[in-house]
Amino acid sequence: MTLFPSHPFGKKIQEQDVLKDMARCRCWEDKYRYLIQLGKALPTLDDTLKSETLSISGCESQVWLLAQEKKGRYYFAGDSDARIVKGLMALVFIVAHGKSQEAINAFDFKAYFEKMDLLEHISQTRSNGIRGIIEKIKSL
């Protein structure tokens, strides 16, 4: 897939980096700004890759997810029309990108988001969207 975009998540930006950065945030607004920064680092998907078959349901925003398997490892790209959702997607990619299906399925996404104290601060539809992304990734 030649249009599959590259991003720093799971490579240059790792789980421990984001947990440390989130711990430095003094309030929800700081975390919100940090999520938006992460989302900006996620490249926009080419319109030809945005089809209904790649969309994630359950979120009020439009969300697209691409997955590519190479030698037992999964690589992800995605996009959303909402900046905060794009940042949340980046958080998922940080821990799932380049991992095996077994590692992805074994990872405790709920505990990961709880460590960052995020889920109680986002809307129910955004929370549903993140769950949809995680379920899609785990079902590959």
C-alpha positions as CSV (number, residue, x, y, z in Angstrom):
1,M,0.0,0.0,0.0
2,T,1.9,3.0,-1.2
3,L,-0.3,5.6,0.4
4,F,0.1,4.2,3.9
5,P,1.4,7.2,5.9
6,S,4.3,7.1,8.4
7,H,4.1,8.6,11.9
8,P,6.2,8.7,15.0
9,F,3.9,6.7,17.3
10,G,5.2,3.4,18.6
11,K,8.7,4.3,17.2
12,K,10.0,7.7,18.3
13,I,7.1,8.3,20.8
14,Q,6.7,5.4,23.2
15,E,4.3,4.6,26.0
16,Q,6.6,5.7,28.8
17,D,7.1,9.1,27.0
18,V,3.4,9.8,26.9
19,L,2.7,8.7,30.4
20,K,5.5,11.0,31.7
21,D,4.2,13.9,29.6
22,M,0.6,13.3,30.8
23,A,1.8,13.2,34.5
24,R,3.3,16.6,34.0
25,C,0.0,18.1,32.9
26,R,-1.5,20.1,35.8
27,C,-5.1,20.1,34.7
28,W,-7.5,18.6,32.1
29,E,-6.9,21.6,29.8
30,D,-3.2,20.8,29.7
31,K,-4.0,17.2,28.8
32,Y,-6.4,18.4,26.1
33,R,-3.7,20.6,24.5
34,Y,-1.3,17.6,24.7
35,L,-3.8,15.4,22.9
36,I,-4.3,18.0,20.2
37,Q,-0.5,18.1,19.7
38,L,-0.3,14.3,19.4
39,G,-3.2,14.5,16.9
40,K,-1.3,17.0,14.8
41,A,1.6,14.6,14.5
42,L,-0.7,12.0,13.0
43,P,-0.6,12.6,9.2
44,T,-3.9,13.3,7.4
45,L,-5.1,10.3,5.4
46,D,-5.4,10.7,1.7
47,D,-9.0,11.0,0.7
48,T,-8.8,7.8,-1.4
49,L,-8.2,5.9,1.8
50,K,-11.2,7.3,3.6
51,S,-14.0,4.9,2.7
52,E,-16.9,3.6,4.7
53,T,-15.3,0.2,5.0
54,L,-12.4,1.8,7.0
55,S,-14.6,3.9,9.2
56,I,-15.1,3.3,12.9
57,S,-18.7,3.4,14.2
58,G,-19.7,4.6,17.7
59,C,-18.1,8.0,17.7
60,E,-19.9,11.2,16.7
61,S,-16.8,12.2,14.7
62,Q,-15.7,10.6,11.6
63,V,-12.8,8.2,12.2
64,W,-10.9,6.1,9.8
65,L,-8.5,3.3,10.6
66,L,-6.0,1.5,8.4
67,A,-4.1,-1.6,9.4
68,Q,-1.2,-3.3,7.6
69,E,0.3,-6.6,8.6
70,K,4.0,-7.3,7.9
71,K,5.7,-10.4,9.2
72,G,3.3,-10.9,12.1
73,R,3.4,-7.3,13.2
74,Y,0.6,-4.7,12.7
75,Y,1.1,-1.1,11.6
76,F,-1.6,1.5,11.9
77,A,-2.6,4.8,10.3
78,G,-5.7,6.7,10.9
79,D,-7.5,10.0,10.7
80,S,-10.5,11.9,12.2
81,D,-12.3,15.1,11.6
82,A,-12.0,15.9,15.3
83,R,-8.6,17.0,16.8
84,I,-9.2,15.4,20.2
85,V,-10.2,12.1,18.6
86,K,-7.1,12.2,16.4
87,G,-5.0,12.6,19.6
88,L,-6.8,9.7,21.3
89,M,-6.1,7.6,18.2
90,A,-2.4,8.5,18.5
91,L,-2.4,7.3,22.1
92,V,-3.7,3.9,20.8
93,F,-1.1,3.8,18.1
94,I,1.7,4.5,20.6
95,V,1.1,1.1,22.3
96,A,-0.2,-0.9,19.3
97,H,1.9,0.1,16.3
98,G,4.5,-2.5,15.3
99,K,3.3,-5.1,17.8
100,S,2.1,-8.6,17.2
101,Q,-1.6,-9.5,17.5
102,E,-0.8,-11.4,20.7
103,A,0.9,-8.3,22.3
104,I,-2.0,-6.1,21.2
105,N,-4.6,-8.4,22.6
106,A,-2.6,-8.8,25.9
107,F,-2.2,-5.0,26.4
108,D,-4.5,-3.5,29.0
109,F,-5.8,-0.4,27.2
110,K,-8.2,0.4,30.1
111,A,-5.4,0.6,32.6
112,Y,-3.3,2.7,30.1
113,F,-6.0,5.3,29.8
114,E,-6.7,5.2,33.5
115,K,-3.0,6.0,34.2
116,M,-3.5,9.2,32.2
117,D,-6.8,10.0,33.9
118,L,-8.5,10.6,30.5
119,L,-11.6,8.6,30.1
120,E,-13.7,10.5,32.7
121,H,-12.9,13.8,31.0
122,I,-14.0,12.9,27.5
123,S,-17.5,12.6,26.2
124,Q,-19.3,9.3,26.1
125,T,-19.3,9.3,22.3
126,R,-15.5,9.9,22.2
127,S,-15.1,7.1,24.7
128,N,-17.2,4.9,22.5
129,G,-15.1,5.8,19.5
130,I,-11.8,4.9,21.3
131,R,-13.4,1.6,22.4
132,G,-14.4,1.0,18.7
133,I,-10.8,1.7,17.6
134,I,-9.4,-0.7,20.2
135,E,-11.9,-3.4,19.4
136,K,-11.1,-3.1,15.7
137,I,-7.4,-3.4,16.3
138,K,-7.9,-6.4,18.6
139,S,-10.1,-8.1,16.1
140,L,-7.5,-8.1,13.2
